[in-house]
Amino acid sequence: MASNRVLLTVPILKRSNMAYSDYTTLQKLSNDLGITHKRQKLFVKIAPVSPSEKLIEDLQEAQNYFSLTTEKAKSEFLITPILKEVKRTHVNQIGVFSGVNLDLSTAELSGFCDFILSGIPDAVELTAPIFCLVEAKNRTLEECFAQCAAEMYAAILFNEQDQKPTPFMYGCVTNGYEWCFLRLENKMVQIDAERFFLNDLKDILGIFQIIIESYEN
């Protein structure tokens, strides 16, 4: 007699990686990755760094001759010149990468990072140790803190994976005109209580100086 039983097969679905852009709130960051946050002043004393004539000229031209309404335009004409200046000033100390994929299969995190600062000055591809990430956005900075923190967490794991651990990671969210810095350590992201603006260019360059010196020390 034929059996009337029906055999059902249930596929096992593998969880796909979370894109950094999926982290839209600090609550989700806490729920998924266990990263908490607090606001505090990150930089007690900043030694201002004077910008070069080239950087001043590049930023003036950007604001006089280009439409800076899109995320791409701000990234190209406001943010990139500042990071190029940081690289010029520390040409033998750091590498700057733009639009790099940072996939961490072990943490199920993936996606592209706008800018990454590495301790390897002449690397062709992304190499540990990473010590700072910069997110270029066209939205309010608050909307992007969680995404930047998720990238910072992935960068710490990336360094550990390559046996070049860093106990903390710096990050920055900017729309070109406003800059806010972050610091992640022991799954606590500190969001700077102070905002910096393009008119505070000497302080912004001074903060990158502090970040680089913190990494080297």
Backbone as ProteinMPNN parsed JSONL, in Angstrom:
{"seq_chain_A": "MASNRVLLTVPILKRSNMAYSDYTTLQKLSNDLGITHKRQKLFVKIAPVSPSEKLIEDLQEAQNYFSLTTEKAKSEFLITPILKEVKRTHVNQIGVFSGVNLDLSTAELSGFCDFILSGIPDAVELTAPIFCLVEAKNRTLEECFAQCAAEMYAAILFNEQDQKPTPFMYGCVTNGYEWCFLRLENKMVQIDAERFFLNDLKDILGIFQIIIESYEN", "coords_chain_A": {"N_chain_A": [[0.853, -1.206, 0.0], [0.627, 2.191, -0.869], [2.382, 4.915, 0.647], [0.903, 7.753, 2.216], [2.279, 9.815, 3.166], [3.836, 12.993, 3.064], [6.899, 14.275, 2.196], [8.597, 16.943, 3.449], [10.974, 19.394, 2.665], [13.034, 21.654, 4.245], [14.746, 24.475, 3.507], [17.913, 25.571, 4.722], [18.53, 28.728, 5.64], [21.123, 30.922, 5.108], [22.329, 33.542, 7.032], [22.586, 36.74, 5.694], [25.22, 39.144, 5.183], [25.268, 42.193, 7.076], [24.825, 45.379, 5.793], [26.761, 48.336, 6.249], [25.321, 50.646, 5.927], [22.83, 49.877, 6.747], [22.718, 50.336, 9.386], [21.061, 52.534, 10.879], [20.307, 53.756, 13.186], [21.389, 54.509, 16.538], [20.331, 52.852, 18.418], [19.833, 50.452, 17.052], [22.458, 49.781, 16.501], [23.333, 49.22, 19.08], [21.609, 47.076, 19.744], [22.254, 45.082, 17.82], [25.091, 44.887, 17.684], [26.019, 45.343, 20.185], [27.135, 47.758, 20.909], [27.474, 50.576, 22.795], [26.806, 54.09, 23.48], [27.979, 57.455, 24.109], [27.916, 60.984, 24.638], [30.569, 63.237, 24.667], [33.197, 65.605, 25.326], [35.829, 65.233, 23.191], [38.39, 66.19, 22.602], [40.52, 67.825, 24.494], [42.555, 69.707, 24.357], [43.532, 71.371, 21.529], [46.004, 71.748, 19.162], [46.206, 74.14, 16.844], [46.565, 73.676, 13.301], [48.0, 75.222, 10.633], [46.553, 75.647, 7.435], [47.796, 74.831, 4.142], [48.633, 77.058, 1.406], [47.74, 75.937, -0.926], [45.612, 74.254, -0.132], [43.805, 76.158, 0.908], [43.264, 77.609, -1.408], [42.117, 75.582, -3.01], [39.751, 75.015, -1.58], [38.472, 77.494, -1.646], [38.059, 77.811, -4.407], [36.346, 75.637, -4.798], [34.025, 76.46, -3.473], [33.418, 78.761, -4.861], [33.16, 78.105, -7.581], [31.83, 75.69, -8.006], [28.855, 73.662, -7.858], [27.703, 72.693, -4.838], [25.799, 70.819, -3.866], [25.296, 68.124, -3.777], [26.088, 64.89, -2.319], [28.298, 63.643, -3.515], [29.62, 65.8, -4.751], [30.366, 67.401, -2.541], [32.033, 65.588, -1.272], [34.086, 65.294, -3.176], [35.054, 67.957, -3.595], [35.264, 69.346, -1.189], [35.856, 67.651, 1.044], [37.791, 65.733, 0.177], [40.076, 67.416, -0.6], [40.911, 68.274, 1.971], [41.646, 65.87, 3.226], [43.662, 65.136, 1.496], [45.515, 67.08, 2.129], [46.128, 66.307, 4.749], [47.38, 63.89, 4.171], [49.578, 64.849, 2.64], [50.968, 66.216, 4.61], [51.734, 64.158, 6.238], [53.184, 62.294, 4.731], [54.897, 60.067, 4.788], [53.842, 58.548, 6.749], [51.143, 57.777, 6.767], [48.444, 56.174, 4.931], [45.857, 56.926, 2.602], [42.697, 55.886, 1.73], [40.064, 55.641, -0.631], [36.608, 55.022, -1.076], [36.59, 52.222, -0.47], [36.037, 48.717, -0.206], [35.028, 47.097, 2.712], [34.81, 44.203, 4.0], [33.712, 42.039, 6.487], [33.47, 38.943, 7.115], [33.404, 37.355, 9.362], [32.088, 38.871, 11.245], [29.792, 39.385, 9.963], [29.473, 41.775, 8.535], [29.47, 44.284, 6.055], [30.364, 46.356, 3.22], [30.936, 49.562, 1.589], [33.388, 51.991, 2.451], [33.724, 55.472, 2.785], [36.146, 56.989, 3.19], [39.303, 55.85, 4.329], [41.833, 55.823, 6.735], [45.044, 54.593, 6.978], [47.818, 52.969, 8.618], [49.85, 52.331, 6.9], [51.839, 53.77, 4.633], [52.403, 53.458, 1.862], [50.819, 51.52, 0.695], [49.088, 49.635, -1.791], [46.623, 48.38, -1.802], [43.967, 48.099, 0.641], [45.294, 47.869, 3.827], [46.013, 46.554, 7.036], [47.427, 48.369, 9.81], [44.247, 49.928, 10.252], [43.257, 53.17, 11.298], [41.491, 55.264, 11.345], [38.305, 56.359, 10.125], [36.412, 58.107, 7.674], [33.297, 59.375, 7.049], [31.419, 60.586, 4.432], [28.642, 62.548, 4.05], [25.361, 63.665, 2.96], [23.369, 64.266, 4.56], [21.869, 65.01, 7.816], [24.293, 65.026, 10.416], [23.791, 63.443, 12.651], [22.21, 61.347, 11.724], [24.004, 59.597, 10.704], [25.795, 58.61, 12.519], [25.59, 55.988, 13.612], [26.122, 54.314, 11.414], [28.793, 55.032, 10.839], [30.009, 54.238, 13.228], [29.608, 51.47, 13.118], [31.273, 50.838, 10.977], [33.715, 51.587, 12.118], [33.897, 49.682, 14.144], [34.096, 47.363, 12.573], [36.57, 47.917, 11.417], [38.304, 47.697, 13.61], [38.065, 44.936, 14.057], [39.077, 44.047, 11.63], [41.754, 44.822, 11.84], [42.523, 43.184, 14.001], [42.164, 40.695, 12.839], [44.219, 40.713, 11.037], [46.318, 40.513, 12.667], [47.266, 42.921, 13.751], [46.434, 44.493, 16.062], [44.431, 47.238, 17.248], [43.671, 49.179, 20.027], [41.715, 51.127, 20.049], [39.57, 53.127, 17.927], [39.254, 55.782, 15.638], [36.794, 57.93, 14.183], [34.902, 59.859, 11.777], [32.224, 61.942, 10.904], [30.996, 63.812, 8.277], [29.618, 66.527, 6.374], [31.05, 68.023, 4.761], [30.866, 70.745, 5.404], [30.216, 70.698, 8.13], [31.831, 68.978, 10.789], [32.113, 66.111, 12.736], [33.622, 64.24, 15.235], [34.396, 60.857, 16.272], [35.065, 58.264, 18.681], [35.913, 54.945, 19.243], [36.033, 52.468, 21.656], [36.402, 49.475, 23.443], [33.768, 48.663, 22.826], [32.286, 50.945, 23.22], [31.149, 53.855, 21.875], [32.279, 57.049, 21.647], [30.929, 60.131, 21.106], [31.818, 63.156, 19.871], [31.118, 66.065, 21.7], [31.451, 68.517, 20.644], [31.126, 70.42, 17.695], [32.747, 70.963, 14.566], [33.472, 73.375, 12.087], [33.824, 74.386, 8.619], [35.077, 76.814, 8.718], [36.614, 76.427, 10.901], [38.993, 75.301, 10.112], [41.733, 75.096, 10.829], [41.551, 73.88, 13.325], [40.326, 71.44, 12.63], [42.352, 70.246, 11.072], [44.218, 70.128, 13.101], [43.034, 68.261, 14.791], [43.171, 65.923, 13.242], [45.912, 65.68, 13.355], [46.236, 65.071, 16.086], [44.907, 62.577, 16.139], [46.538, 61.002, 14.453], [48.943, 61.088, 15.871], [48.088, 59.815, 18.224], [47.628, 57.232, 17.287], [50.245, 56.536, 16.491], [51.55, 56.538, 18.913]], "CA_chain_A": [[0.0, 0.0, 0.0], [1.474, 3.384, -0.987], [2.325, 5.838, 1.788], [0.326, 9.065, 1.933], [3.086, 10.85, 3.813], [4.512, 13.955, 2.18], [8.181, 14.688, 2.771], [8.884, 18.365, 3.252], [12.363, 19.8, 2.894], [13.116, 23.057, 4.635], [16.102, 24.96, 3.266], [18.559, 26.342, 5.785], [18.903, 30.025, 5.082], [22.292, 31.53, 5.719], [22.129, 34.969, 7.264], [23.45, 37.557, 4.856], [25.931, 40.204, 5.887], [24.594, 43.474, 7.255], [25.536, 46.518, 5.219], [26.95, 49.419, 7.219], [24.239, 51.624, 5.742], [21.638, 49.394, 7.438], [22.744, 50.845, 10.756], [20.515, 53.883, 10.755], [20.094, 54.32, 14.521], [22.296, 54.04, 17.584], [19.649, 51.753, 19.102], [20.115, 49.237, 16.27], [23.876, 49.5, 16.734], [23.402, 48.594, 20.396], [20.905, 45.786, 19.716], [22.91, 44.092, 16.957], [26.532, 44.744, 17.897], [26.353, 45.556, 21.592], [27.93, 48.978, 21.038], [26.755, 51.665, 23.445], [27.351, 55.392, 23.076], [27.809, 58.621, 24.982], [28.467, 62.242, 24.116], [31.519, 63.906, 25.547], [34.224, 66.366, 24.615], [36.916, 64.294, 22.902], [39.705, 66.814, 22.467], [40.62, 68.871, 25.51], [43.455, 70.752, 23.861], [43.856, 71.202, 20.102], [47.02, 72.66, 18.628], [45.782, 74.427, 15.462], [47.527, 73.457, 12.219], [47.68, 76.148, 9.538], [46.439, 75.005, 6.118], [48.682, 75.329, 3.091], [47.996, 77.936, 0.426], [47.057, 75.077, -1.901], [44.327, 73.83, 0.421], [42.936, 77.344, 0.965], [42.862, 77.902, -2.795], [41.21, 74.517, -3.464], [38.45, 75.171, -0.92], [37.853, 78.716, -2.169], [37.592, 77.503, -5.763], [35.204, 74.73, -4.681], [32.841, 77.211, -3.062], [33.133, 79.814, -5.833], [32.964, 77.656, -8.955], [31.128, 74.413, -8.136], [27.616, 73.443, -7.128], [28.021, 71.753, -3.761], [24.51, 70.397, -3.317], [25.211, 66.666, -3.689], [27.072, 64.2, -1.481], [29.496, 63.408, -4.316], [30.313, 67.072, -4.948], [30.994, 67.78, -1.277], [33.13, 64.649, -1.042], [35.179, 65.586, -4.119], [35.604, 69.307, -3.61], [35.49, 69.88, 0.155], [36.446, 66.675, 1.972], [39.022, 65.17, -0.386], [41.234, 68.313, -0.459], [41.383, 68.288, 3.36], [42.352, 64.611, 3.481], [44.914, 65.203, 0.727], [46.416, 67.903, 2.933], [46.582, 65.451, 5.851], [48.338, 62.957, 3.581], [50.802, 65.583, 2.288], [51.676, 66.565, 5.838], [52.229, 62.923, 6.853], [53.325, 61.466, 3.531], [55.597, 58.82, 5.09], [53.261, 57.95, 7.95], [49.787, 57.252, 6.594], [47.848, 55.98, 3.62], [44.452, 57.336, 2.543], [41.965, 55.097, 0.745], [38.74, 56.2, -0.921], [35.645, 54.1, -1.67], [37.122, 50.867, -0.335], [35.146, 47.711, 0.359], [35.527, 46.523, 3.964], [33.919, 43.083, 4.322], [34.122, 41.229, 7.632], [32.55, 37.806, 7.125], [33.321, 36.841, 10.733], [31.123, 39.694, 11.985], [28.643, 39.574, 9.075], [29.394, 43.195, 8.21], [30.061, 44.536, 4.746], [29.996, 47.604, 2.568], [32.0, 50.473, 1.189], [33.686, 53.112, 3.338], [34.078, 56.62, 1.959], [37.591, 57.22, 3.317], [39.951, 55.094, 5.399], [43.23, 56.171, 6.991], [45.801, 53.41, 7.394], [49.186, 53.233, 9.069], [50.804, 51.905, 5.87], [51.789, 54.923, 3.723], [52.593, 53.187, 0.424], [50.06, 50.329, 0.316], [48.236, 49.764, -2.98], [45.284, 47.988, -1.371], [43.739, 48.337, 2.063], [46.161, 47.057, 4.675], [46.01, 46.902, 8.46], [46.322, 48.786, 10.677], [43.374, 51.085, 10.028], [43.112, 53.89, 12.562], [40.454, 56.304, 11.283], [37.403, 56.33, 8.981], [35.687, 59.359, 7.466], [32.072, 59.182, 6.287], [30.94, 61.8, 3.767], [27.198, 62.43, 3.909], [24.623, 64.865, 2.571], [22.253, 64.352, 5.499], [22.32, 65.499, 9.114], [25.361, 64.167, 10.925], [23.231, 62.49, 13.613], [21.672, 60.196, 11.005], [25.097, 58.778, 10.18], [26.695, 58.169, 13.586], [25.549, 54.53, 13.773], [26.837, 53.705, 10.283], [30.223, 55.254, 11.018], [30.454, 53.407, 14.345], [29.663, 50.082, 12.639], [32.503, 50.742, 10.182], [34.837, 51.647, 13.056], [33.953, 48.365, 14.785], [34.636, 46.435, 11.567], [37.992, 48.225, 11.246], [39.009, 47.087, 14.743], [38.109, 43.503, 13.79], [39.981, 43.882, 10.483], [43.118, 44.895, 12.37], [42.758, 41.98, 14.8], [42.253, 39.586, 11.897], [45.531, 40.799, 10.389], [47.293, 40.507, 13.775], [47.777, 44.26, 14.052], [45.311, 45.042, 16.833], [44.426, 48.607, 17.764], [42.701, 49.177, 21.12], [40.641, 52.088, 19.8], [39.417, 53.542, 16.529], [38.629, 57.094, 15.446], [35.938, 58.088, 13.017], [34.413, 61.223, 11.567], [31.096, 62.109, 9.987], [31.03, 65.183, 7.785], [28.957, 66.88, 5.115], [31.945, 68.986, 4.139], [30.805, 72.003, 6.156], [30.241, 70.331, 9.551], [32.647, 67.804, 11.075], [31.965, 65.587, 14.087], [34.54, 63.117, 15.412], [33.971, 59.781, 17.156], [36.133, 57.366, 19.146], [35.347, 53.671, 19.69], [36.919, 51.639, 22.464], [35.666, 48.548, 24.318], [32.349, 48.675, 22.435], [31.661, 52.204, 23.605], [31.495, 54.908, 20.936], [32.196, 58.394, 22.199], [30.596, 61.098, 20.065], [32.302, 64.448, 20.348], [30.073, 67.043, 21.996], [31.759, 69.756, 19.917], [31.111, 70.375, 16.23], [33.717, 71.832, 13.908], [32.97, 73.842, 10.804], [34.881, 74.644, 7.645], [35.82, 77.984, 9.201], [37.531, 75.931, 11.939], [39.887, 74.409, 9.373], [42.956, 74.868, 11.605], [41.241, 72.908, 14.37], [40.095, 70.146, 11.976], [43.686, 69.701, 10.767], [44.837, 69.838, 14.385], [42.465, 67.016, 15.305], [43.795, 64.82, 12.508], [47.253, 65.567, 13.92], [46.076, 64.349, 17.355], [44.545, 61.196, 15.829], [47.732, 60.322, 13.935], [49.895, 60.923, 16.989], [47.54, 58.807, 19.126], [47.896, 55.929, 16.668], [51.684, 56.242, 16.502], [51.969, 56.312, 20.293]], "C_chain_A": [[0.882, 1.247, 0.0], [1.273, 4.305, 0.208], [1.746, 7.183, 1.344], [1.127, 10.197, 2.538], [3.769, 11.73, 2.772], [5.779, 14.424, 2.865], [8.445, 16.151, 2.424], [10.357, 18.625, 3.511], [12.379, 21.293, 3.179], [14.536, 23.544, 4.42], [16.63, 25.744, 4.463], [19.064, 27.637, 5.173], [20.089, 30.59, 5.84], [22.055, 33.033, 5.854], [23.117, 35.77, 6.421], [24.112, 38.652, 5.691], [25.076, 41.464, 5.983], [25.439, 44.564, 6.617], [25.658, 47.604, 6.278], [25.803, 50.427, 7.137], [22.931, 51.173, 6.376], [21.575, 49.887, 8.88], [22.347, 52.326, 10.735], [20.27, 54.544, 12.108], [21.12, 53.746, 15.497], [21.663, 52.898, 18.378], [19.907, 50.433, 18.38], [21.57, 48.819, 16.449], [24.059, 48.766, 18.066], [22.773, 47.201, 20.389], [21.694, 44.722, 18.968], [24.37, 43.835, 17.323], [26.954, 44.966, 19.346], [27.201, 46.789, 21.834], [27.065, 50.081, 21.641], [27.409, 52.994, 23.055], [27.179, 56.422, 24.187], [28.427, 59.829, 24.295], [29.437, 62.805, 25.134], [32.532, 64.668, 24.699], [35.436, 65.457, 24.435], [38.295, 64.933, 22.978], [39.792, 68.019, 23.408], [41.458, 70.03, 25.014], [43.842, 70.444, 22.42], [44.901, 72.233, 19.714], [46.66, 72.934, 17.166], [46.922, 74.209, 14.464], [47.114, 74.346, 11.05], [47.599, 75.412, 8.203], [47.418, 75.62, 5.122], [47.913, 76.266, 2.167], [47.215, 77.122, -0.596], [45.684, 74.657, -1.392], [43.351, 74.997, 0.472], [42.391, 77.668, -0.426], [41.861, 76.871, -3.297], [39.815, 74.692, -2.864], [37.723, 76.428, -1.399], [37.299, 78.486, -3.562], [36.349, 76.618, -5.715], [33.93, 75.511, -4.386], [32.452, 78.296, -4.069], [32.659, 79.282, -7.177], [32.129, 76.387, -9.104], [29.81, 74.434, -7.358], [27.858, 72.35, -6.095], [26.747, 71.264, -3.073], [24.418, 68.888, -3.134], [26.316, 66.115, -2.793], [28.385, 64.014, -2.236], [30.3, 64.694, -4.491], [31.027, 67.517, -3.678], [32.194, 66.887, -0.977], [34.343, 64.992, -1.897], [35.867, 66.913, -3.848], [35.848, 69.927, -2.229], [36.263, 68.914, 1.046], [37.768, 66.131, 1.451], [40.215, 66.121, -0.283], [41.791, 68.356, 0.97], [42.158, 67.019, 3.678], [43.644, 64.524, 2.675], [45.959, 66.026, 1.477], [46.992, 67.085, 4.106], [47.623, 64.459, 5.339], [49.644, 63.651, 3.236], [51.652, 65.871, 3.518], [52.306, 65.35, 6.501], [52.486, 61.88, 5.773], [53.987, 60.123, 3.814], [55.015, 58.087, 6.293], [51.925, 57.263, 7.702], [49.451, 57.005, 5.13], [46.386, 56.391, 3.683], [43.777, 56.579, 1.41], [40.56, 55.665, 0.594], [37.853, 55.143, -1.573], [36.052, 52.651, -1.614], [36.089, 49.947, 0.302], [35.78, 47.127, 1.616], [34.541, 45.452, 4.409], [34.516, 42.265, 5.458], [33.148, 40.063, 7.752], [32.375, 37.259, 8.53], [32.299, 37.608, 11.56], [29.867, 39.966, 11.171], [28.381, 41.054, 8.8], [30.046, 43.418, 6.846], [29.613, 45.883, 4.207], [31.207, 48.442, 2.232], [32.145, 51.595, 2.214], [34.166, 54.279, 2.478], [35.58, 56.89, 1.986], [38.123, 56.433, 4.515], [41.395, 55.563, 5.509], [43.926, 54.961, 7.593], [47.205, 53.816, 7.801], [50.246, 52.797, 8.082], [50.781, 52.951, 4.756], [51.801, 54.589, 2.242], [51.825, 51.961, -0.047], [49.167, 50.61, -0.889], [46.798, 49.387, -2.646], [45.188, 48.112, 0.141], [44.509, 47.334, 2.914], [46.042, 47.522, 6.114], [47.382, 47.472, 8.835], [45.569, 50.0, 10.148], [43.285, 51.837, 11.356], [42.056, 54.998, 12.528], [39.614, 56.118, 10.026], [36.655, 57.653, 8.897], [34.492, 59.075, 6.561], [31.586, 60.519, 5.742], [29.446, 61.651, 3.493], [26.575, 63.761, 3.495], [23.399, 65.05, 3.476], [22.736, 64.988, 6.802], [23.343, 64.518, 9.67], [24.813, 63.093, 11.854], [22.726, 61.216, 12.937], [22.76, 59.198, 10.615], [26.048, 58.261, 11.255], [26.753, 56.641, 13.682], [26.306, 53.827, 12.645], [28.345, 53.843, 10.456], [30.764, 54.365, 12.135], [30.546, 51.938, 13.945], [30.923, 49.857, 11.8], [33.738, 50.754, 11.081], [35.027, 50.304, 13.76], [34.542, 47.329, 13.828], [36.134, 46.658, 11.366], [38.824, 47.641, 12.378], [39.147, 45.586, 14.519], [39.06, 43.187, 12.636], [41.434, 43.895, 10.95], [43.465, 43.648, 13.176], [42.967, 40.764, 13.898], [43.624, 39.53, 11.228], [46.663, 40.841, 11.418], [48.003, 41.843, 13.986], [46.703, 45.003, 14.85], [45.516, 46.492, 17.248], [43.351, 48.674, 18.837], [41.531, 50.136, 20.903], [40.655, 52.492, 18.337], [38.758, 54.916, 16.5], [37.77, 57.079, 14.189], [35.486, 59.534, 12.912], [33.245, 61.172, 10.599], [31.073, 63.572, 9.569], [30.18, 65.344, 6.534], [29.79, 67.92, 4.361], [32.006, 70.294, 4.907], [30.876, 71.771, 7.662], [31.05, 69.046, 9.713], [32.411, 67.393, 12.525], [32.808, 64.314, 14.21], [34.002, 62.132, 16.443], [35.194, 58.951, 17.559], [35.481, 56.112, 19.718], [36.398, 52.883, 20.446], [36.065, 50.779, 23.391], [34.151, 48.618, 24.102], [31.579, 49.865, 23.012], [32.102, 53.264, 22.598], [31.243, 56.253, 21.604], [31.991, 59.363, 21.035], [30.96, 62.477, 20.591], [31.134, 65.42, 20.544], [30.274, 68.346, 21.238], [31.734, 69.511, 18.416], [32.17, 71.331, 15.698], [33.197, 72.16, 12.514], [34.143, 74.18, 9.885], [35.698, 75.868, 8.03], [36.814, 77.625, 10.304], [38.587, 75.021, 11.332], [41.169, 74.102, 10.146], [42.731, 73.831, 12.699], [41.011, 71.51, 13.787], [41.428, 69.482, 11.65], [44.421, 69.341, 12.059], [44.322, 68.544, 14.984], [43.04, 65.814, 14.565], [45.235, 64.604, 12.985], [47.205, 64.77, 15.235], [45.793, 62.866, 17.092], [45.758, 60.41, 15.349], [48.743, 60.094, 15.037], [49.4, 59.888, 17.988], [47.809, 57.4, 18.598], [49.379, 55.587, 16.78], [52.194, 55.935, 17.921], [51.432, 55.008, 20.864]], "O_chain_A": [[1.806, 1.337, 0.809], [0.162, 4.462, 0.716], [2.049, 7.684, 0.261], [0.749, 11.366, 2.456], [4.219, 11.251, 1.732], [5.734, 14.917, 3.992], [8.506, 16.531, 1.254], [10.917, 18.121, 4.484], [11.804, 22.088, 2.436], [15.452, 23.067, 5.091], [15.895, 26.477, 5.124], [19.924, 27.628, 4.293], [20.057, 30.718, 7.064], [21.636, 33.699, 4.907], [24.32, 35.511, 6.433], [23.624, 39.028, 6.757], [24.274, 41.761, 5.098], [26.639, 44.657, 6.877], [24.764, 47.774, 7.107], [25.376, 50.986, 8.147], [22.013, 51.978, 6.536], [20.52, 49.859, 9.514], [23.18, 53.222, 10.593], [20.051, 55.754, 12.177], [21.643, 52.649, 15.304], [22.374, 52.07, 18.948], [20.168, 49.414, 19.018], [21.871, 47.628, 16.537], [24.837, 47.817, 18.164], [23.329, 46.26, 20.955], [21.793, 43.585, 19.428], [24.832, 42.695, 17.278], [28.124, 44.794, 19.688], [27.908, 46.873, 22.839], [26.048, 50.47, 21.065], [28.44, 53.013, 22.382], [26.344, 56.271, 25.079], [29.34, 59.703, 23.48], [29.146, 62.841, 26.329], [32.695, 64.402, 23.508], [36.003, 64.969, 25.412], [39.261, 64.282, 23.377], [39.218, 69.077, 23.151], [41.115, 71.194, 25.224], [44.409, 69.39, 22.128], [44.712, 73.434, 19.909], [46.797, 72.042, 16.328], [48.081, 74.514, 14.743], [45.999, 74.23, 10.541], [48.493, 74.63, 7.878], [47.811, 76.779, 5.249], [46.682, 76.261, 2.153], [46.166, 77.551, -1.076], [44.704, 74.699, -2.136], [42.184, 74.839, 0.113], [41.206, 77.961, -0.59], [40.869, 77.225, -3.935], [38.813, 74.534, -3.561], [36.5, 76.425, -1.542], [36.187, 78.918, -3.867], [35.411, 76.815, -6.488], [32.882, 75.252, -4.978], [31.292, 78.705, -4.125], [31.85, 79.923, -7.847], [31.752, 76.036, -10.222], [29.672, 75.122, -6.347], [28.182, 71.215, -6.445], [26.64, 71.295, -1.847], [23.547, 68.413, -2.405], [27.328, 66.77, -2.542], [29.462, 64.204, -1.67], [31.527, 64.677, -4.389], [32.173, 67.962, -3.735], [33.228, 67.351, -0.498], [35.477, 64.985, -1.419], [37.094, 67.004, -3.864], [36.56, 70.924, -2.116], [37.212, 69.309, 1.723], [38.752, 66.071, 2.187], [41.297, 65.671, 0.094], [43.003, 68.462, 1.16], [43.205, 67.073, 4.324], [44.613, 63.909, 3.119], [47.146, 65.701, 1.458], [48.182, 67.165, 4.408], [48.632, 64.217, 6.001], [50.716, 63.109, 3.506], [52.88, 65.784, 3.482], [53.287, 65.474, 7.236], [52.06, 60.73, 5.887], [53.673, 59.135, 3.151], [55.605, 57.132, 6.798], [51.608, 56.27, 8.359], [50.081, 57.548, 4.223], [45.742, 56.221, 4.718], [44.23, 56.624, 0.266], [39.948, 56.111, 1.565], [38.276, 54.452, -2.5], [35.886, 51.919, -2.589], [35.365, 50.337, 1.219], [36.937, 46.708, 1.592], [33.565, 45.739, 5.102], [35.674, 41.852, 5.402], [32.118, 40.179, 8.415], [31.305, 36.749, 8.863], [31.706, 37.049, 12.483], [28.977, 40.687, 11.621], [27.242, 41.521, 8.827], [31.063, 42.8, 6.531], [28.632, 46.468, 4.664], [32.344, 48.087, 2.544], [31.16, 52.081, 2.769], [34.937, 54.079, 1.54], [36.214, 57.006, 0.937], [37.485, 56.36, 5.565], [42.095, 55.686, 4.505], [43.467, 54.382, 8.578], [47.716, 54.859, 7.391], [51.435, 52.882, 8.388], [49.808, 53.02, 4.005], [51.266, 55.351, 1.437], [52.151, 51.408, -1.098], [48.567, 51.679, -0.997], [45.86, 50.004, -3.15], [46.201, 48.215, 0.834], [44.39, 46.121, 2.741], [45.979, 48.72, 6.389], [48.39, 47.094, 8.239], [46.164, 50.964, 9.665], [43.244, 51.218, 12.418], [41.758, 55.603, 13.558], [40.145, 55.76, 8.974], [36.306, 58.247, 9.918], [34.655, 58.591, 5.441], [31.367, 61.466, 6.497], [29.031, 60.733, 2.785], [27.169, 64.827, 3.655], [22.52, 65.867, 3.203], [23.874, 65.45, 6.886], [23.261, 63.316, 9.418], [25.302, 61.963, 11.856], [22.807, 60.132, 13.514], [22.454, 58.068, 10.235], [27.004, 57.551, 10.944], [27.833, 56.066, 13.815], [27.038, 52.866, 12.883], [29.089, 52.886, 10.245], [31.851, 53.801, 12.009], [31.456, 51.234, 14.381], [31.563, 48.81, 11.901], [34.695, 50.019, 10.837], [36.152, 49.842, 13.952], [35.381, 46.518, 14.219], [36.883, 45.702, 11.167], [39.925, 47.144, 12.145], [40.212, 45.017, 14.758], [39.763, 42.177, 12.664], [42.243, 43.078, 10.511], [44.568, 43.113, 13.055], [43.826, 39.92, 14.155], [44.127, 38.456, 10.897], [47.807, 41.158, 11.092], [49.179, 41.89, 14.349], [46.139, 45.996, 14.39], [46.63, 46.914, 17.558], [42.217, 48.264, 18.587], [40.473, 49.971, 21.509], [41.614, 52.237, 17.609], [37.817, 55.178, 17.25], [38.006, 56.305, 13.262], [35.664, 60.328, 13.836], [33.275, 60.45, 9.602], [31.125, 64.466, 10.413], [30.04, 64.415, 5.738], [29.304, 68.597, 3.456], [33.075, 70.887, 5.046], [31.509, 72.538, 8.386], [30.967, 68.14, 8.884], [32.498, 68.219, 13.433], [32.707, 63.417, 13.374], [33.263, 62.501, 17.355], [36.214, 58.942, 16.869], [34.603, 56.2, 20.576], [37.503, 52.655, 19.953], [35.137, 51.267, 24.036], [33.367, 48.631, 25.051], [30.375, 49.786, 23.255], [33.295, 53.543, 22.477], [30.138, 56.545, 22.063], [32.789, 59.401, 20.098], [30.465, 62.906, 21.633], [30.28, 65.574, 19.67], [29.375, 69.187, 21.192], [32.261, 68.509, 17.931], [32.453, 72.367, 16.299], [32.568, 71.333, 11.854], [35.293, 74.25, 10.317], [36.883, 75.951, 7.706], [37.727, 78.392, 10.61], [39.029, 74.069, 11.975], [41.645, 72.967, 10.122], [43.603, 73.006, 12.972], [41.441, 70.513, 14.368], [41.616, 68.296, 11.919], [45.161, 68.359, 12.1], [45.079, 67.805, 15.615], [43.362, 64.799, 15.183], [45.718, 63.472, 13.013], [48.041, 63.896, 15.463], [46.372, 61.998, 17.746], [45.983, 59.281, 15.787], [49.336, 59.02, 15.126], [50.208, 59.149, 18.55], [48.168, 56.497, 19.353], [49.726, 54.459, 17.13], [53.143, 55.172, 18.1], [51.704, 54.682, 22.02]]}, "name": "protein", "num_of_chains": 1, "seq": "MASNRVLLTVPILKRSNMAYSDYTTLQKLSNDLGITHKRQKLFVKIAPVSPSEKLIEDLQEAQNYFSLTTEKAKSEFLITPILKEVKRTHVNQIGVFSGVNLDLSTAELSGFCDFILSGIPDAVELTAPIFCLVEAKNRTLEECFAQCAAEMYAAILFNEQDQKPTPFMYGCVTNGYEWCFLRLENKMVQIDAERFFLNDLKDILGIFQIIIESYEN"}
